[in-house]
């Protein structure tokens, strides 16, 4: 895949060391999705925490936006081999969502679910300790639909397919259940620094 903004010039060492193996730097923010972009009205949006099939807590858009907000600037890495540095996000840390629900992470694994039926699995330890958030804004503006708005999961230390667009819930599971792309041959974990793009990598 060739994306406008990729550079063939030699990068300064301080930039090059931030790129995982096989990745190329882009100044753009490419839009890649498994299907058509849904347009979700915030009036009908909700976010649900589940343990197995059982709902534990749910927030409307207004309630969710009343939770503590955090800002993070992170590098992101797509499995299609582009990386974008210093991306600025604002949203609600997963830690604060759990605190609001009075919930200690109950299982080692989590499935993120989205409005378009998409899902992806992430170990629970990769969501807590300030590592992940439900992002509501990018570059100081509400997250646009093409980039997963009104809300997307942000797990920047894993390949970006783990940062589920249009997220509407997290489900804690007793086993590591494969999500949409994992069932179709993508790696079960997806560490860009270990080039874990596909099953067997």
KOLNU-554056 format. One record per residue (C-alpha): residue in three letters; x, z, y. Coordinates in nm, 3 decimals. Example, Ala and Ser with C-alpha at 12.3 -4.5 7.8 and 13.67 -1.06 7.14 Angstrom:
! KOLNU-554056
+---------+---------+---------+---------+
! residuo !      xx !      zz !      yy !
+---------+---------+---------+---------+
!     ALA !   1.230 !   0.780 !  -0.450 !
!     SER !   1.367 !   0.714 !  -0.106 !
+---------+---------+---------+---------+
END
This chain:
! KOLNU-554056
+---------+---------+---------+---------+
! residuo !      xx !      zz !      yy !
+---------+---------+---------+---------+
!     UNK !   0.000 !   0.000 !   0.000 !
!     UNK !   0.139 !  -0.094 !   0.343 !
!     UNK !   0.000 !   0.106 !   0.632 !
!     UNK !   0.053 !   0.028 !   0.999 !
!     UNK !   0.286 !   0.287 !   1.141 !
!     UNK !   0.519 !   0.308 !   0.841 !
!     UNK !   0.880 !   0.280 !   0.944 !
!     UNK !   1.170 !   0.112 !   0.768 !
!     UNK !   1.432 !   0.262 !   1.001 !
!     UNK !   1.655 !   0.542 !   0.883 !
!     UNK !   1.495 !   0.870 !   0.980 !
!     UNK !   1.675 !   1.161 !   1.147 !
!     UNK !   1.783 !   1.417 !   0.885 !
!     UNK !   1.545 !   1.685 !   1.018 !
!     UNK !   1.251 !   1.444 !   0.966 !
!     UNK !   1.371 !   1.293 !   0.638 !
!     UNK !   1.396 !   1.634 !   0.473 !
!     UNK !   1.024 !   1.688 !   0.537 !
!     UNK !   0.926 !   1.381 !   0.334 !
!     UNK !   0.868 !   1.434 !  -0.040 !
!     UNK !   1.031 !   1.182 !  -0.279 !
!     UNK !   0.882 !   0.833 !  -0.253 !
!     UNK !   0.685 !   0.904 !   0.066 !
!     UNK !   0.696 !   0.701 !   0.389 !
!     UNK !   0.626 !   0.828 !   0.738 !
!     UNK !   0.318 !   0.705 !   0.926 !
!     UNK !   0.203 !   0.769 !   1.280 !
!     UNK !  -0.151 !   0.661 !   1.189 !
!     UNK !  -0.407 !   0.860 !   0.993 !
!     UNK !  -0.519 !   0.619 !   0.718 !
!     UNK !  -0.876 !   0.652 !   0.594 !
!     UNK !  -0.908 !   0.653 !   0.214 !
!     UNK !  -1.218 !   0.765 !   0.024 !
!     UNK !  -1.358 !   0.741 !  -0.326 !
!     UNK !  -1.683 !   0.593 !  -0.195 !
!     UNK !  -1.890 !   0.529 !   0.119 !
!     UNK !  -1.859 !   0.775 !   0.407 !
!     UNK !  -2.158 !   1.013 !   0.419 !
!     UNK !  -2.286 !   1.119 !   0.759 !
!     UNK !  -2.394 !   1.481 !   0.729 !
!     UNK !  -2.598 !   1.645 !   1.003 !
!     UNK !  -2.477 !   1.993 !   1.083 !
!     UNK !  -2.840 !   2.111 !   1.094 !
!     UNK !  -2.859 !   2.054 !   0.719 !
!     UNK !  -2.503 !   2.155 !   0.629 !
!     UNK !  -2.430 !   2.464 !   0.423 !
!     UNK !  -2.133 !   2.608 !   0.237 !
!     UNK !  -2.171 !   2.799 !  -0.088 !
!     UNK !  -1.938 !   3.019 !  -0.292 !
!     UNK !  -2.008 !   3.033 !  -0.664 !
!     UNK !  -1.860 !   3.222 !  -0.956 !
!     UNK !  -1.927 !   2.994 !  -1.248 !
!     UNK !  -2.284 !   2.866 !  -1.195 !
!     UNK !  -2.393 !   3.172 !  -0.995 !
!     UNK !  -2.412 !   3.149 !  -0.612 !
!     UNK !  -2.246 !   3.449 !  -0.450 !
!     UNK !  -2.267 !   3.366 !  -0.078 !
!     UNK !  -2.392 !   3.087 !   0.146 !
!     UNK !  -2.355 !   3.005 !   0.516 !
!     UNK !  -2.534 !   2.764 !   0.746 !
!     UNK !  -2.329 !   2.563 !   0.998 !
!     UNK !  -2.396 !   2.820 !   1.272 !
!     UNK !  -2.310 !   3.112 !   1.044 !
!     UNK !  -1.995 !   2.944 !   0.916 !
!     UNK !  -1.875 !   2.870 !   1.269 !
!     UNK !  -1.914 !   3.238 !   1.354 !
!     UNK !  -1.644 !   3.329 !   1.099 !
!     UNK !  -1.289 !   3.390 !   1.228 !
!     UNK !  -1.109 !   3.068 !   1.322 !
!     UNK !  -0.745 !   2.980 !   1.260 !
!     UNK !  -0.523 !   2.698 !   1.377 !
!     UNK !  -0.257 !   2.536 !   1.159 !
!     UNK !  -0.015 !   2.250 !   1.219 !
!     UNK !   0.091 !   2.104 !   0.886 !
!     UNK !   0.252 !   1.801 !   0.725 !
!     UNK !   0.020 !   1.610 !   0.489 !
!     UNK !   0.109 !   1.377 !   0.203 !
!     UNK !  -0.115 !   1.116 !   0.038 !
!     UNK !  -0.076 !   1.003 !  -0.321 !
!     UNK !  -0.068 !   0.644 !  -0.187 !
!     UNK !   0.278 !   0.736 !  -0.051 !
!     UNK !   0.219 !   0.796 !   0.319 !
!     UNK !   0.303 !   1.121 !   0.493 !
!     UNK !   0.197 !   1.236 !   0.838 !
!     UNK !   0.381 !   1.518 !   1.008 !
!     UNK !   0.262 !   1.795 !   1.239 !
!     UNK !  -0.112 !   1.741 !   1.198 !
!     UNK !  -0.311 !   2.000 !   1.399 !
!     UNK !  -0.618 !   2.156 !   1.240 !
!     UNK !  -0.865 !   2.432 !   1.317 !
!     UNK !  -1.103 !   2.594 !   1.075 !
!     UNK !  -1.174 !   2.897 !   0.860 !
!     UNK !  -0.909 !   3.021 !   0.619 !
!     UNK !  -1.023 !   3.059 !   0.260 !
!     UNK !  -0.905 !   3.421 !   0.286 !
!     UNK !  -1.156 !   3.482 !   0.566 !
!     UNK !  -1.437 !   3.313 !   0.374 !
!     UNK !  -1.370 !   3.545 !   0.080 !
!     UNK !  -1.351 !   3.846 !   0.311 !
!     UNK !  -1.685 !   3.753 !   0.466 !
!     UNK !  -1.837 !   3.735 !   0.118 !
!     UNK !  -1.677 !   4.066 !   0.013 !
!     UNK !  -1.518 !   3.877 !  -0.275 !
!     UNK !  -1.180 !   3.921 !  -0.440 !
!     UNK !  -1.081 !   3.594 !  -0.613 !
!     UNK !  -1.248 !   3.639 !  -0.952 !
!     UNK !  -1.081 !   3.363 !  -1.155 !
!     UNK !  -0.748 !   3.177 !  -1.158 !
!     UNK !  -0.913 !   2.839 !  -1.092 !
!     UNK !  -1.141 !   2.681 !  -0.836 !
!     UNK !  -1.341 !   2.360 !  -0.804 !
!     UNK !  -1.412 !   2.226 !  -0.457 !
!     UNK !  -1.742 !   2.038 !  -0.429 !
!     UNK !  -1.847 !   1.783 !  -0.169 !
!     UNK !  -2.168 !   1.630 !  -0.036 !
!     UNK !  -2.092 !   1.290 !  -0.192 !
!     UNK !  -2.059 !   1.438 !  -0.542 !
!     UNK !  -1.678 !   1.447 !  -0.525 !
!     UNK !  -1.493 !   1.741 !  -0.674 !
!     UNK !  -1.131 !   1.844 !  -0.715 !
!     UNK !  -0.964 !   2.137 !  -0.888 !
!     UNK !  -0.716 !   2.370 !  -0.720 !
!     UNK !  -0.560 !   2.687 !  -0.862 !
!     UNK !  -0.703 !   2.981 !  -0.671 !
!     UNK !  -0.354 !   3.102 !  -0.578 !
!     UNK !  -0.307 !   2.776 !  -0.384 !
!     UNK !  -0.611 !   2.853 !  -0.166 !
!     UNK !  -0.532 !   3.209 !  -0.056 !
!     UNK !  -0.255 !   3.376 !   0.139 !
!     UNK !  -0.308 !   3.146 !   0.437 !
!     UNK !  -0.235 !   2.834 !   0.232 !
!     UNK !  -0.572 !   2.660 !   0.275 !
!     UNK !  -0.875 !   2.639 !   0.503 !
!     UNK !  -1.205 !   2.468 !   0.550 !
!     UNK !  -1.112 !   2.250 !   0.849 !
!     UNK !  -1.371 !   2.187 !   1.119 !
!     UNK !  -1.157 !   2.023 !   1.388 !
!     UNK !  -0.857 !   1.792 !   1.415 !
!     UNK !  -0.649 !   1.747 !   1.730 !
!     UNK !  -0.886 !   1.982 !   1.909 !
!     UNK !  -1.196 !   1.774 !   1.839 !
!     UNK !  -1.474 !   1.804 !   1.578 !
!     UNK !  -1.367 !   1.646 !   1.252 !
!     UNK !  -1.506 !   1.289 !   1.238 !
!     UNK !  -1.695 !   1.169 !   0.928 !
!     UNK !  -1.419 !   0.926 !   0.824 !
!     UNK !  -1.180 !   1.217 !   0.792 !
!     UNK !  -1.425 !   1.442 !   0.612 !
!     UNK !  -1.634 !   1.586 !   0.892 !
!     UNK !  -1.814 !   1.798 !   0.960 !
!     UNK !  -1.593 !   2.004 !   0.726 !
!     UNK !  -1.320 !   1.932 !   0.476 !
!     UNK !  -1.094 !   2.141 !   0.257 !
!     UNK !  -0.732 !   2.144 !   0.375 !
!     UNK !  -0.465 !   2.222 !   0.114 !
!     UNK !  -0.165 !   2.061 !   0.285 !
!     UNK !   0.104 !   2.154 !   0.033 !
!     UNK !  -0.065 !   1.942 !  -0.237 !
!     UNK !  -0.137 !   1.568 !  -0.236 !
!     UNK !  -0.418 !   1.499 !   0.006 !
!     UNK !  -0.682 !   1.409 !  -0.254 !
!     UNK !  -0.696 !   1.785 !  -0.317 !
!     UNK !  -0.816 !   1.834 !   0.044 !
!     UNK !  -1.173 !   1.739 !  -0.039 !
!     UNK !  -1.367 !   1.564 !   0.237 !
!     UNK !  -1.728 !   1.665 !   0.324 !
!     UNK !  -1.681 !   1.992 !   0.139 !
!     UNK !  -1.987 !   2.207 !   0.078 !
!     UNK !  -1.865 !   2.474 !  -0.158 !
!     UNK !  -1.607 !   2.638 !  -0.379 !
!     UNK !  -1.678 !   2.730 !  -0.739 !
!     UNK !  -1.454 !   2.978 !  -0.918 !
!     UNK !  -1.400 !   2.881 !  -1.281 !
!     UNK !  -1.243 !   3.050 !  -1.581 !
!     UNK !  -1.053 !   2.735 !  -1.683 !
!     UNK !  -0.882 !   2.454 !  -1.496 !
!     UNK !  -1.163 !   2.196 !  -1.486 !
!     UNK !  -1.060 !   1.846 !  -1.381 !
!     UNK !  -1.231 !   1.696 !  -1.077 !
!     UNK !  -1.314 !   1.337 !  -0.983 !
!     UNK !  -0.965 !   1.185 !  -0.960 !
!     UNK !  -0.814 !   1.417 !  -1.219 !
!     UNK !  -1.062 !   1.282 !  -1.475 !
!     UNK !  -0.946 !   0.932 !  -1.379 !
!     UNK !  -0.577 !   0.987 !  -1.442 !
!     UNK !  -0.449 !   1.175 !  -1.139 !
!     UNK !  -0.229 !   1.478 !  -1.197 !
!     UNK !  -0.406 !   1.807 !  -1.264 !
!     UNK !  -0.199 !   1.987 !  -0.995 !
!     UNK !  -0.058 !   1.728 !  -0.754 !
!     UNK !   0.265 !   1.866 !  -0.604 !
!     UNK !   0.414 !   1.594 !  -0.378 !
!     UNK !   0.762 !   1.743 !  -0.399 !
!     UNK !   0.755 !   1.694 !  -0.777 !
!     UNK !   0.592 !   1.348 !  -0.749 !
!     UNK !   0.294 !   1.467 !  -0.954 !
!     UNK !   0.076 !   1.166 !  -0.885 !
!     UNK !  -0.055 !   1.084 !  -1.232 !
!     UNK !  -0.107 !   1.255 !  -1.565 !
!     UNK !   0.232 !   1.297 !  -1.729 !
!     UNK !   0.431 !   1.297 !  -1.404 !
+---------+---------+---------+---------+
END
